[in-house]
């Protein structure tokens, strides 16, 4: 089976010209088929403020009211996405920017209101791996924005980690998929104050033990839960690492 790498990169990296240039150069050098998934939250917050729209966050997650939805659609699907696509074209990568609405590639439903009303936030129901695989087989590199749609004409703001995980799962029947989550640390750390204490491998049992011991906590828990879910769904491996290590040689491997 042909190898494919899905790389998710956070907003912090794509919103700084120097780190973005470095990342896209590294991405261009990744061998084989590939997909890039990006965030863009800081840019959305900045432009919302310039438009006089206050950004509301609860537990690090954005509340997406109707005005905020307009901003994230513009910023994620337009400004950030097309900037990345143009820069990849300059590297000789035939990139195509996509939201979930394009080609009906990712369908979601509006998150039900429980303790918090997140507004126009989408939880993914379906990703069309066949359609994506057809594009990829033609030599096209999809660049996925963190936006989906509900099939009723509404765009929905959707977590970029989730987009990456669902894309990797949907492509697993067609390719030997490695999913790489880039963030600011070198991997999952045994000691959060020691950047050299990367845990090289985490399986299901390791994860349970590390959570019980308090080594893995906070936002890292859902990231690893997503990773294990992807592996159970047929993704070969998930690597959590720094943006300058997308060759997959360093970081924490989950398989």
N, C-alpha and C positions, 0 to 999 in steps of 0.2 A: 504493500500500500504506500502511495506517495506521501511524503511528509508535508505537514502544514503547520505553521506557527501562528497562533493568535496572540497578539501583544496588546495589553491594555496599559495605557499611560495616563497618568493623572493630570489635572489642570495645571498644577504648579509647574510642571515641566513644559507643557505646550504653550504656556503663557509668557515664557521668558525666551527671548530670541536666541540667546547663546545655548541654553539647554535644549531647546527645540532643534536647532541646527545640528547639535551633537547627536541627539536621539535619531533624527531622520537619516543622518549619515550612517549610523549603526544599523538602522532598520533596513536601509537600502542594501547593506552587506549581508543581511540574514539570508542564508541559502534556501532555495526552494519556494514553495507557495506560502503566502502570508496574508494576514489581515491585521489592520491596525484599528483599535478602539480607543477613543479619546474622551476625556472629560473637558471641563472648561468653566467650572463654578466660579472661580475668582473673576474671570472676565465678565460673566453674567452679573455678578454682584456690582462690579465697577460701572458697567454700562447702565444697569438699573438705577444706580445712584445718580448718574448723569441725567437720567430721564425723570428723576424725582420719585422713583419707586423704591420703597424701603424693602430690603430683603429680610425675610423672617426665617430663622433657623430654629429647629427643635432637635436637640441631641445630635447636632452636626448635619441634620437633613433639612433641605430647603422646603419651605411651604410654598407651593406653586399655585398662587391665585391666578385669575385670568390675565391680569397685567404682567405678572411674572412669567406666565406661560408664553406670552408674546416675546418677551425679552430672551428667554432661553431658546426659543425656536430660532430667533434671529442669530443669536450668538453661537449656539452649538451647531445648528444646521447650516449657518451661513459663515459668519466671520471666522470662527476657529476651524471648522471643517474645510472650508475652501482654501484657507491659508495653508493648511497642511497638504491638501491635494496639489496646490500650485508648487509648493516646495518639493514634493515628491516627484512631480513631473520634471522639475529641474535636475533631479538626481537620476533621471531615466527610468523612473518607476511609473507605469501606466495606472495611476490611482483613480478610483471613482468614489466620490463622497456619497454616503447613503444615510438616511434616517430610516427608522423602521417602516415608515409609510411608503418609501420608494420600493416599487415592485412588491409591495405587501410583505416585505421581508421579515418584519417583526410586529406581531399583533399583541396588544395588551388590553387589560381592563383597568379602569380607574380604581385605585386602591380604596377598599371600603373604609369608612370612618369607624375607628375604634376609640382609643384614648385620644388620638390626635387626628384632625382633618388635614391631611397633607395636600388637599386640593387636587390639581390636575397632574397626579403622579401615577405612572403606569406600572403594574405588575405583569410580567410577560406571560402570555399564554402559549405562544407558538412562534418558532423561528423557522423560516423556510430554507433549510440547508441545501435542498436540491437546487433552488434558484441561485443561491450564493455559489454553489459548486460549479454551476454552468459558467458563471462570470469568471471564476478563478481559473477554470480549465482553459479559458480564452486568453489567459495571461494578464487579466485585470486584477488589481489589488484593491479590495474594498477598504474604505476608511469609514468606520461606523461612528456616527454621532450618538450621544446618549438621549435619543428621542425615539418614541414609538408612536403608534396610533391605535385607535380602538375600533376601527372598521366602520365607525359611524360619522367620520369626518372630523374627529377631534385628535389633535396632537397631544402627547403625554410626555412629561419629563420622566426619564427613567435612569436609574442608577447605572453608571458606566461599568462597574464591576459585574453587575447582573447581565448587561448587554454582552460583555466579553464571555461570561460563562455560558450563556444561552447560545451564542454564536459557535463557541467551541463544541458544545454538545451536539448542535444541529449538523455540524460538519464531520463529526466523528464517524458516521457510517461511510463517508466518502474518502476520508484521509486519515493518516496516522497523525493525530493532533497533539501538539504541545501548547499549553496555555501559559503565558507569562504575564504575571501581574507586576508592574513596576511601581515602586513607591520609594520613600526617602531613605529607607534603611537597606542594609545589605542582604536582608532576609529576615526570617523570624528569629528573634534573639532570645537566648537563655537568660540574659541579663540586659534589661533595657538600657542600662547605662554603659554597656560595653559593646561597641559596634563590631567587635571581632567575635562575639559569642554566637555566631550564626548556627542554628540547629540545621544540620545538613539534610535530614530526612524526617518526614512526619507521615505516619500512617494513621488509620482509624484509632487503634489502641493508644498510640503515642499521644494523639490529640486529646483523648479523654483524660489521660493521666496528666498532661501538661495543663489542662484547664483546672483540674482538681487541685493541682499544686500551685495554681495562681501564676504560672509562668506565662501562659497565654491568657490574655484578658482584653476587655474593651472591644474596640473596633476590629481587632485581629481575629476575634472569634467568628463573626459572620464571614470574614474573608476566607478563613480556612474551611468553614462549613460549606461555602460555595465551591471551594476547590475540591473537597472530598465528594460533593454531589456531582461535580463534572467528571471526576474519575469513575464514579459508579456508573455514569451514563455513557462511558466508553472513551473519554478523553484519556490519552496515554499517560500524561503527567502534567502537573501544574507546578510552575516554578514561581516563587515569590522572591524578588530581588530588586536591586537598584537599577535605575534607568540606564546606567552605563554598563550594564552586564546582561544585555538582552541576547547575547550569544548562548545563554542558558548554561554557561560553564560554572557559574557561582550562584549562591543563594540557597534557599530552602526548597527542596524537591518534595512534592506531595504526590504519592502514587500508590 
